[in-house]
Structure formats: structure tokens, C-alpha cells
Amino acid sequence: MKRRIVAALVTALLPLGMTGCSIASKTSACEELSGPLKEAGVALLNARLGEAENPGESFTKLAEAYETASAKIANSEVKASVDQVAADWRTVAEKAQALSEDPKNVDEEKIQDLQASFEQLNTHQTELFHTCGYKY
């Protein structure tokens, strides 16, 4: 009888123990993002204030920062989300670069395309924040 109780307890507690490992893995994975998130905040502020000489270049550096963080992340859920945000930063960088090449002849379609890319980035960044449990 005691063996059955012990077996039932072990069976019941095993998933809880595994959940703890998953949370720790997610927590450490999300900690890898502190650098890229700080860089993103500074780059966006500089771009808004017009202080970035080449926003496309700044956004490419952000993509690289997320890619570097992603290489250190083992949690598949967080890694997939980080990879998506990195890809979005690359897209935004390309669109911003295209706009900055000829600032006197800015095409309205290119501006809308850049805005749509920022919206997609915002969506994926928000999903990443939710995955990591960040409050903003």
C-alpha cells in the first residue's frame, strides 16, 4: 500500500519538477535578451530624435544583437521568438536603408512599407515580451 502511495506521489510530482526546469530554462533564455533590449531602446530613441546618421545600419546592429543572443538560447520557444524579432529587425533595416538612399525623393509606398514592417516587428516583440513575462 505504501509503495502505491509513493508511486502515486512520484507520478504526480514529476511533471511539476519538469515544469520547474522549463521555467528556469525560459528565465535564463530571457535573461540573454537584456543587452539587445537596451540597444533597441537606445537605437529607437536616436532614430526618433533624428540622431542616428544611418538608421538602417543601427537596425542591422540590433538584428545582429538578437542573433547573438539567440545563439546562446537553448529554450526552443524563446529562441523561435527571438529569431523572428531578429528577422524583423533585418527587414526594418533594409526598408529604412532604402528610404535613406534618396531622402529628397521619398516614395510614399516605401514609407508605408517601412511602417508595416515596424508594426510586424512590434507584434513579434510583444509576443516575445509575453513569452518572457516582461511587463511594460
Backbone as a printed PyTorch tensor [residue, N CA C, xyz], in Angstrom:
tensor([[[  0.8170,  -1.1840,   0.0000],
         [  0.0000,   0.0000,   0.0000],
         [  0.8700,   1.2610,   0.0000]],

        [[  1.9200,   1.2600,   0.8440],
         [  2.8070,   2.4160,   0.9140],
         [  3.5030,   2.6430,  -0.4270]],

        [[  3.8540,   1.5660,  -1.1190],
         [  4.5220,   1.6870,  -2.4220],
         [  3.5970,   2.3550,  -3.4320]],

        [[  2.3180,   2.0170,  -3.3610],
         [  1.3610,   2.6290,  -4.2950],
         [  1.2360,   4.1260,  -4.0360]],

        [[  1.2130,   4.5090,  -2.7590],
         [  1.1250,   5.9270,  -2.4050],
         [  2.3720,   6.6620,  -2.8860]],

        [[  3.5400,   6.0850,  -2.6350],
         [  4.7970,   6.6900,  -3.0770],
         [  4.8210,   6.7990,  -4.6070]],

        [[  4.4110,   5.7470,  -5.2750],
         [  4.3780,   5.7680,  -6.7430],
         [  3.4240,   6.8380,  -7.2470]],

        [[  2.2740,   6.9690,  -6.6010],
         [  1.3050,   7.9940,  -6.9960],
         [  1.8730,   9.3880,  -6.7650]],

        [[  2.5590,   9.5980,  -5.6480],
         [  3.1700,  10.9030,  -5.3630],
         [  4.2640,  11.2360,  -6.3790]],

        [[  5.1080,  10.2610,  -6.6680],
         [  6.1750,  10.4790,  -7.6380],
         [  5.5730,  10.8160,  -9.0100]],

        [[  4.5680,  10.0700,  -9.3880],
         [  3.9080,  10.3120, -10.6720],
         [  3.2770,  11.7000, -10.7070]],

        [[  2.6850,  12.1260,  -9.6010],
         [  2.0410,  13.4420,  -9.5460],
         [  3.0590,  14.5720,  -9.5110]],

        [[  4.1620,  14.3670,  -8.8260],
         [  5.1460,  15.4290,  -8.6630],
         [  6.1510,  15.5250,  -9.8120]],

        [[  6.3290,  14.4980, -10.5770],
         [  7.2860,  14.5070, -11.6740],
         [  7.0130,  15.6230, -12.6790]],

        [[  5.7720,  15.8020, -13.1460],
         [  5.5280,  16.9150, -14.0780],
         [  5.8130,  18.2750, -13.4670]],

        [[  5.5470,  18.4370, -12.1700],
         [  5.8430,  19.7050, -11.5140],
         [  7.3390,  19.9780, -11.5010]],

        [[  8.1190,  18.9650, -11.2600],
         [  9.5670,  19.1180, -11.2940],
         [ 10.0650,  19.4710, -12.6740]],

        [[  9.4720,  18.8650, -13.6830],
         [  9.8660,  19.1570, -15.0600],
         [  9.4450,  20.5700, -15.4450]],

        [[  8.3110,  21.0350, -14.9430],
         [  7.8670,  22.3980, -15.2110],
         [  8.8670,  23.3820, -14.6420]],

        [[  9.3860,  23.0810, -13.4750],
         [ 10.3910,  23.9460, -12.8730],
         [ 11.6100,  24.0820, -13.7530]],

        [[ 12.0290,  22.9930, -14.3660],
         [ 13.1820,  23.0370, -15.2740],
         [ 12.8590,  23.8960, -16.4830]],

        [[ 11.6630,  23.7700, -16.9870],
         [ 11.2580,  24.5470, -18.1510],
         [ 11.2370,  26.0360, -17.8370]],

        [[ 10.7140,  26.3860, -16.6640],
         [ 10.6630,  27.7900, -16.2710],
         [ 12.0750,  28.3400, -16.1330]],

        [[ 12.9530,  27.5800, -15.4970],
         [ 14.3310,  28.0400, -15.3330],
         [ 14.9890,  28.2290, -16.6850]],

        [[ 14.7490,  27.3120, -17.5860],
         [ 15.3320,  27.4140, -18.9110],
         [ 14.8050,  28.6520, -19.6300]],

        [[ 13.5200,  28.9060, -19.5000],
         [ 12.9180,  30.0790, -20.1320],
         [ 13.4580,  31.3520, -19.4880]],

        [[ 13.6070,  31.3390, -18.1780],
         [ 14.1210,  32.5030, -17.4660],
         [ 15.5460,  32.8290, -17.9110]],

        [[ 16.4000,  31.8170, -17.9520],
         [ 17.7850,  32.0770, -18.3650],
         [ 17.8480,  32.4850, -19.8380]],

        [[ 16.9640,  31.9210, -20.6510],
         [ 16.9190,  32.3080, -22.0640],
         [ 16.5220,  33.7730, -22.1940]],

        [[ 15.5450,  34.1820, -21.4270],
         [ 15.0750,  35.5690, -21.4960],
         [ 16.1090,  36.5520, -20.9540]],

        [[ 16.9380,  36.0820, -20.0180],
         [ 17.9990,  36.9460, -19.4880],
         [ 19.0170,  37.3120, -20.5650]],

        [[ 19.1620,  36.4730, -21.5700],
         [ 20.0920,  36.7580, -22.6710],
         [ 19.6470,  37.9800, -23.4850]],

        [[ 18.4130,  38.3900, -23.3020],
         [ 17.8590,  39.4830, -24.1000],
         [ 18.0870,  40.8620, -23.5030]],

        [[ 18.6340,  40.9380, -22.3090],
         [ 18.7760,  42.2440, -21.6690],
         [ 19.6180,  43.2050, -22.5160]],

        [[ 20.7110,  42.7310, -23.0660],
         [ 21.5570,  43.5900, -23.9120],
         [ 20.8530,  44.0630, -25.1660]],

        [[ 20.3000,  43.1470, -25.9730],
         [ 19.5940,  43.5820, -27.1780],
         [ 18.4150,  44.5230, -26.8990]],

        [[ 17.7170,  44.3080, -25.7930],
         [ 16.5820,  45.1750, -25.4770],
         [ 17.0500,  46.5860, -25.1350]],

        [[ 18.1500,  46.6920, -24.4200],
         [ 18.7110,  48.0190, -24.1140],
         [ 19.1630,  48.7040, -25.4030]],

        [[ 19.8490,  47.9670, -26.2480],
         [ 20.3110,  48.5230, -27.5220],
         [ 19.1260,  48.9830, -28.3740]],

        [[ 18.0560,  48.2010, -28.3730],
         [ 16.8690,  48.5430, -29.1540],
         [ 16.2680,  49.8470, -28.6650]],

        [[ 16.1800,  50.0100, -27.3660],
         [ 15.6290,  51.2390, -26.7990],
         [ 16.4370,  52.4620, -27.1960]],

        [[ 17.7510,  52.3630, -27.1050],
         [ 18.6280,  53.4790, -27.4640],
         [ 18.5330,  53.7850, -28.9590]],

        [[ 18.5630,  52.7470, -29.7920],
         [ 18.5060,  52.9490, -31.2420],
         [ 17.1840,  53.5850, -31.6650]],

        [[ 16.0860,  53.1380, -31.0690],
         [ 14.7860,  53.7220, -31.4230],
         [ 14.6870,  55.1670, -30.9620]],

        [[ 15.2080,  55.4560, -29.7960],
         [ 15.2060,  56.8300, -29.3110],
         [ 16.0340,  57.7300, -30.2270]],

        [[ 17.2180,  57.2670, -30.6040],
         [ 18.0680,  58.0390, -31.5050],
         [ 17.4140,  58.2410, -32.8660]],

        [[ 16.7430,  57.2210, -33.3670],
         [ 16.0660,  57.3350, -34.6540],
         [ 14.9290,  58.3400, -34.5660]],

        [[ 14.1810,  58.3200, -33.4670],
         [ 13.0720,  59.2660, -33.2920],
         [ 13.5800,  60.6950, -33.1800]],

        [[ 14.7080,  60.8620, -32.5040],
         [ 15.2610,  62.2010, -32.3200],
         [ 16.0600,  62.6530, -33.5390]],

        [[ 16.2120,  61.8100, -34.5090],
         [ 16.9660,  62.1600, -35.7070],
         [ 18.4620,  62.1520, -35.4930]],

        [[ 18.9180,  61.5180, -34.4320],
         [ 20.3450,  61.4970, -34.1130],
         [ 21.0930,  60.3510, -34.7730]],

        [[ 20.3830,  59.3940, -35.2930],
         [ 21.0420,  58.2650, -35.9570],
         [ 21.4170,  58.6970, -37.3680]],

        [[ 22.7000,  58.6180, -37.6830],
         [ 23.1490,  59.0040, -39.0180],
         [ 22.5660,  58.0790, -40.0720]],

        [[ 22.5540,  56.7930, -39.7650],
         [ 22.0320,  55.8150, -40.6960],
         [ 21.1740,  54.8160, -39.9180]],

        [[ 19.8600,  55.0760, -39.8440],
         [ 19.0040,  54.1760, -39.0720],
         [ 19.0820,  52.7230, -39.5490]],

        [[ 19.2240,  52.5120, -40.8540],
         [ 19.3200,  51.1510, -41.3790],
         [ 20.4780,  50.3950, -40.7670]],

        [[ 21.5990,  51.0870, -40.6080],
         [ 22.7860,  50.4720, -40.0020],
         [ 22.5380,  50.1590, -38.5280]],

        [[ 21.8870,  51.0790, -37.8230],
         [ 21.5660,  50.8470, -36.4080],
         [ 20.6410,  49.6450, -36.2590]],

        [[ 19.6530,  49.5450, -37.1310],
         [ 18.7050,  48.4410, -37.0520],
         [ 19.3660,  47.1070, -37.4070]],

        [[ 20.3370,  47.1380, -38.3140],
         [ 21.0930,  45.9230, -38.6430],
         [ 21.8820,  45.4570, -37.4200]],

        [[ 22.4630,  46.4060, -36.6850],
         [ 23.1990,  46.0510, -35.4640],
         [ 22.2650,  45.4210, -34.4300]],

        [[ 21.0340,  45.9100, -34.3790],
         [ 20.0560,  45.3160, -33.4600],
         [ 19.7410,  43.8840, -33.8640]],

        [[ 19.5700,  43.6650, -35.1650],
         [ 19.3170,  42.2990, -35.6470],
         [ 20.4690,  41.3950, -35.2460]],

        [[ 21.6990,  41.8850, -35.4040],
         [ 22.8730,  41.1000, -35.0370],
         [ 22.9150,  40.8210, -33.5330]],

        [[ 22.5100,  41.8000, -32.7220],
         [ 22.4850,  41.6090, -31.2660],
         [ 21.4840,  40.5130, -30.8940]],

        [[ 20.3250,  40.5220, -31.5280],
         [ 19.3290,  39.4700, -31.2620],
         [ 19.8270,  38.1130, -31.7610]],

        [[ 20.5010,  38.0940, -32.8970],
         [ 21.0360,  36.8350, -33.4260],
         [ 22.1090,  36.2620, -32.4930]],

        [[ 22.9420,  37.1430, -31.9380],
         [ 23.9670,  36.7140, -30.9840],
         [ 23.3150,  36.1350, -29.7380]],

        [[ 22.2760,  36.8130, -29.2420],
         [ 21.5510,  36.3020, -28.0700],
         [ 20.9000,  34.9670, -28.3980]],

        [[ 20.3260,  34.8440, -29.5820],
         [ 19.6460,  33.6170, -29.9880],
         [ 20.6000,  32.4200, -29.9950]],

        [[ 21.8400,  32.6590, -30.3910],
         [ 22.8270,  31.5790, -30.4500],
         [ 23.1110,  31.0010, -29.0560]],

        [[ 22.8370,  31.7700, -28.0080],
         [ 23.0920,  31.3290, -26.6390],
         [ 21.8480,  30.7280, -25.9740]],

        [[ 20.7120,  30.7590, -26.6700],
         [ 19.4410,  30.3330, -26.0760],
         [ 19.1340,  28.8900, -26.4470]],

        [[ 18.8490,  28.0830, -25.4360],
         [ 18.5170,  26.6740, -25.6630],
         [ 17.0060,  26.4330, -25.6720]],

        [[ 16.2400,  27.2920, -25.0040],
         [ 14.7870,  27.1210, -24.9250],
         [ 14.1830,  27.3760, -26.3030]],

        [[ 13.5440,  26.3610, -26.8780],
         [ 13.0580,  26.4540, -28.2600],
         [ 11.9660,  27.4950, -28.4400]],

        [[ 11.1090,  27.6660, -27.4470],
         [ 10.0240,  28.6540, -27.5570],
         [ 10.5910,  30.0740, -27.6030]],

        [[ 11.5040,  30.3740, -26.7080],
         [ 12.1130,  31.7040, -26.6570],
         [ 12.9840,  31.9170, -27.8880]],

        [[ 13.7570,  30.9070, -28.2670],
         [ 14.6510,  31.0170, -29.4290],
         [ 13.8670,  31.3390, -30.6980]],

        [[ 12.7440,  30.6640, -30.9210],
         [ 11.9370,  30.9190, -32.1150],
         [ 11.4280,  32.3580, -32.1310]],

        [[ 11.0220,  32.8440, -30.9700],
         [ 10.5250,  34.2080, -30.8730],
         [ 11.6490,  35.2230, -31.1060]],

        [[ 12.8120,  34.9640, -30.5370],
         [ 13.9720,  35.8530, -30.7240],
         [ 14.3970,  35.8570, -32.1910]],

        [[ 14.4220,  34.6920, -32.8160],
         [ 14.7910,  34.6110, -34.2350],
         [ 13.8350,  35.4230, -35.1000]],

        [[ 12.5470,  35.3940, -34.7610],
         [ 11.5610,  36.1540, -35.5280],
         [ 11.7950,  37.6590, -35.3620]],

        [[ 12.0880,  38.0860, -34.1430],
         [ 12.3540,  39.5070, -33.8960],
         [ 13.6290,  39.9410, -34.6360]],

        [[ 14.6490,  39.0930, -34.6290],
         [ 15.8820,  39.4100, -35.3550],
         [ 15.6010,  39.5630, -36.8510]],

        [[ 14.8040,  38.6690, -37.3970],
         [ 14.4460,  38.7520, -38.8280],
         [ 13.6630,  40.0340, -39.1070]],

        [[ 12.7840,  40.3960, -38.1860],
         [ 12.0150,  41.6380, -38.3540],
         [ 12.9260,  42.8640, -38.3250]],

        [[ 13.9220,  42.8570, -37.4280],
         [ 14.8670,  43.9800, -37.3890],
         [ 15.6440,  44.0720, -38.7100]],

        [[ 15.9960,  42.9300, -39.2830],
         [ 16.6980,  42.9410, -40.5770],
         [ 15.8030,  43.5500, -41.6630]],

        [[ 14.5320,  43.1770, -41.6590],
         [ 13.5880,  43.7160, -42.6420],
         [ 13.4460,  45.2260, -42.4700]],

        [[ 13.2860,  45.6650, -41.2220],
         [ 13.1690,  47.1000, -40.9460],
         [ 14.4430,  47.8280, -41.4030]],

        [[ 15.5920,  47.2170, -41.1540],
         [ 16.8660,  47.8250, -41.5650],
         [ 16.9200,  48.0070, -43.0800]],

        [[ 16.5060,  46.9760, -43.8080],
         [ 16.5130,  47.0630, -45.2730],
         [ 15.5790,  48.1600, -45.7750]],

        [[ 14.3940,  48.2470, -45.1850],
         [ 13.4090,  49.2520, -45.6080],
         [ 13.8920,  50.6590, -45.2620]],

        [[ 14.4760,  50.8130, -44.0750],
         [ 14.9890,  52.1230, -43.6660],
         [ 16.1650,  52.5400, -44.5440]],

        [[ 17.0010,  51.5780, -44.8840],
         [ 18.1430,  51.8640, -45.7630],
         [ 17.6530,  52.3310, -47.1320]],

        [[ 16.6420,  51.6780, -47.6480],
         [ 16.0880,  52.0570, -48.9570],
         [ 15.5430,  53.4770, -48.9250]],

        [[ 14.9420,  53.8700, -47.8220],
         [ 14.4170,  55.2400, -47.7000],
         [ 15.5310,  56.2720, -47.5780]],

        [[ 16.6050,  55.9260, -46.8850],
         [ 17.6750,  56.8940, -46.6470],
         [ 18.5900,  57.0830, -47.8560]],

        [[ 18.5020,  56.2120, -48.8480],
         [ 19.3780,  56.3320, -50.0160],
         [ 19.0620,  57.5710, -50.8440]],

        [[ 17.8030,  57.9530, -50.9000],
         [ 17.4210,  59.1340, -51.6690],
         [ 16.3520,  59.9070, -50.9000]],

        [[ 16.7750,  60.6250, -49.8390],
         [ 15.7980,  61.2780, -48.9680],
         [ 14.9870,  62.3940, -49.6430]],

        [[ 15.4980,  62.9360, -50.7340],
         [ 14.7750,  64.0160, -51.4210],
         [ 13.6110,  63.4830, -52.2470]],

        [[ 13.6970,  62.2390, -52.6590],
         [ 12.6470,  61.6310, -53.4770],
         [ 12.0370,  60.4270, -52.7510]],

        [[ 11.4750,  60.6980, -51.5920],
         [ 10.9040,  59.6220, -50.7930],
         [  9.5910,  59.1670, -51.4100]],

        [[  9.5050,  57.8860, -51.6160],
         [  8.3170,  57.2650, -52.1830],
         [  7.3470,  56.9160, -51.0500]],

        [[  6.0970,  57.3770, -51.1830],
         [  5.0780,  57.1220, -50.1520],
         [  4.8970,  55.6240, -49.8980]],

        [[  4.9890,  54.8290, -50.9420],
         [  4.8330,  53.3810, -50.8040],
         [  5.9400,  52.7870, -49.9300]],

        [[  7.1610,  53.3170, -50.0770],
         [  8.2730,  52.8310, -49.2540],
         [  8.0710,  53.1990, -47.7900]],

        [[  7.4960,  54.3660, -47.5400],
         [  7.2190,  54.7800, -46.1590],
         [  6.1750,  53.8500, -45.5360]],

        [[  5.1340,  53.5610, -46.2780],
         [  4.0880,  52.6640, -45.7860],
         [  4.6440,  51.2510, -45.5600]],

        [[  5.5270,  50.8360, -46.4410],
         [  6.1540,  49.5240, -46.3130],
         [  6.9960,  49.4530, -45.0330]],

        [[  7.7380,  50.5340, -44.7590],
         [  8.5390,  50.5950, -43.5330],
         [  7.6300,  50.5770, -42.3080]],

        [[  6.5460,  51.3380, -42.3510],
         [  5.6110,  51.3610, -41.2270],
         [  5.0040,  49.9800, -40.9830]],

        [[  4.6590,  49.2880, -42.0490],
         [  4.1110,  47.9340, -41.9120],
         [  5.1450,  46.9860, -41.3030]],

        [[  6.4050,  47.1600, -41.6780],
         [  7.4800,  46.3270, -41.1130],
         [  7.6600,  46.6130, -39.6250]],

        [[  7.5490,  47.8940, -39.2370],
         [  7.6350,  48.2420, -37.8150],
         [  6.4630,  47.6470, -37.0350]],

        [[  5.2820,  47.6540, -37.6400],
         [  4.1080,  47.0760, -36.9710],
         [  4.2880,  45.5700, -36.7520]],

        [[  4.8290,  44.9060, -37.7660],
         [  5.0820,  43.4680, -37.6370],
         [  6.1310,  43.2170, -36.5590]],

        [[  7.1820,  44.0290, -36.5550],
         [  8.2090,  43.9220, -35.5190],
         [  7.5830,  44.1250, -34.1450]],

        [[  6.7460,  45.1370, -34.0160],
         [  6.0920,  45.4170, -32.7410],
         [  5.2570,  44.2250, -32.2720]],

        [[  4.5370,  43.6100, -33.1930],
         [  3.7210,  42.4360, -32.8600],
         [  4.5920,  41.3030, -32.3370]],

        [[  5.6710,  41.0140, -33.0550],
         [  6.5460,  39.9050, -32.6500],
         [  7.3200,  40.2360, -31.3680]],

        [[  7.7030,  41.5100, -31.2110],
         [  8.3980,  41.9160, -29.9880],
         [  7.4610,  41.7670, -28.7880]],

        [[  6.1950,  42.1390, -28.9630],
         [  5.2030,  41.9950, -27.8910],
         [  5.0070,  40.5240, -27.5390]],

        [[  4.9670,  39.6620, -28.5510],
         [  4.8580,  38.2140, -28.2990],
         [  6.0610,  37.7170, -27.5050]],

        [[  7.2470,  38.2100, -27.8470],
         [  8.4500,  37.8280, -27.1070],
         [  8.3610,  38.3060, -25.6640]],

        [[  7.8780,  39.5330, -25.4510],
         [  7.7090,  40.0510, -24.0940],
         [  6.7550,  39.1680, -23.2960]],

        [[  5.6690,  38.7620, -23.9240],
         [  4.7080,  37.8940, -23.2410],
         [  5.3310,  36.5270, -22.9300]],

        [[  6.0970,  36.0030, -23.8700],
         [  6.7600,  34.7150, -23.6600],
         [  7.6950,  34.7810, -22.4550]],

        [[  8.3940,  35.8970, -22.3350],
         [  9.3580,  36.0550, -21.2350],
         [  8.7230,  36.6090, -19.9650]],

        [[  7.4570,  37.0030, -20.0420],
         [  6.7810,  37.5320, -18.8630],
         [  7.1620,  38.9530, -18.5250]],

        [[  7.6520,  39.7120, -19.5170],
         [  8.0220,  41.1040, -19.2740],
         [  6.7740,  41.9560, -19.1460]],

        [[  6.8230,  42.9130, -18.2480],
         [  5.7480,  43.8930, -18.0750],
         [  6.2450,  45.2080, -18.6730]],

        [[  5.3770,  45.8510, -19.3920],
         [  5.7560,  47.1500, -19.9700],
         [  4.6050,  48.1000, -19.9280]]])
